[in-house]
Amino acid sequence: MKFPGNKTKEEIQELATEKLIEFYYNSFLYGSDDVLVSIKNFIQNPDERKFTETAVAMRKELWKISKNRDIESYALKKIDT
């Protein structure tokens, strides 16, 4: 998605948050409680750890993956614990 050059960082972040909230509400139809809580936590305080936890929760639900690896093993950069 391209943004016009005159958008500020704050405007882009606000739009991204609005889209995440829209996704969160749409997830009520098909997402498990674990996925919904994870998405909510990411929206409220986005960081690398919460993003990775959300992706792993979705992956577990979609593909029925039961391996419990450390969240850090999935992250692209070091996650603060």
C-alpha positions in Angstrom: 0.0 0.0 0.0 1.5 3.4 -1.0 1.0 6.4 1.1 1.1 9.9 -0.2 4.3 11.7 0.5 2.7 14.3 2.7 1.5 11.8 5.4 3.2 12.0 8.7 4.5 9.0 10.7 1.7 9.5 13.2 -1.0 9.5 10.4 0.4 6.3 9.0 0.5 4.7 12.5 -3.1 5.8 13.1 -4.2 4.3 9.8 -2.4 1.0 10.6 -4.0 0.9 14.1 -7.5 1.4 12.5 -6.9 -1.5 10.1 -5.7 -3.7 13.0 -8.8 -2.9 15.0 -10.9 -3.7 12.0 -9.1 -7.0 11.6 -9.6 -7.7 15.4 -13.4 -7.2 15.1 -13.5 -9.4 12.0 -11.6 -12.1 13.9 -14.5 -12.5 16.4 -16.2 -14.6 13.7 -13.4 -17.2 13.3 -10.6 -16.6 15.8 -10.0 -18.6 18.9 -9.9 -16.8 22.3 -6.1 -17.2 22.3 -5.8 -15.4 19.0 -8.2 -12.7 20.0 -6.4 -11.9 23.2 -3.0 -11.9 21.4 -4.3 -9.5 18.7 -5.8 -7.2 21.4 -2.5 -7.2 23.4 -0.6 -6.3 20.2 -3.0 -3.5 19.3 -2.8 -2.0 22.8 1.0 -2.0 23.0 2.6 -3.1 19.7 6.1 -4.5 19.9 8.1 -7.3 18.3 7.3 -9.8 21.0 3.5 -9.3 20.8 3.6 -9.4 17.0 5.5 -12.7 17.1 3.1 -14.1 19.8 0.1 -13.2 17.7 1.6 -14.8 14.6 2.5 -18.0 16.5 -1.1 -18.1 18.0 -2.6 -17.8 14.5 -0.2 -20.4 13.1 -1.1 -22.9 15.9 -4.8 -22.4 15.2 -4.6 -22.6 11.4 -2.2 -25.5 11.1 -2.8 -27.3 14.4 0.9 -27.0 15.2 1.6 -28.2 18.7 5.4 -27.6 19.0 6.2 -25.0 21.6 9.3 -23.2 20.5 10.6 -20.1 22.2 9.1 -16.9 20.8 12.6 -15.6 20.3 13.4 -18.4 17.7 10.8 -16.8 15.4 11.7 -13.2 15.8 13.8 -11.3 13.3 15.5 -9.2 16.0 16.2 -9.8 19.7 13.1 -9.6 21.8 13.3 -8.1 25.3 12.0 -10.5 28.0 
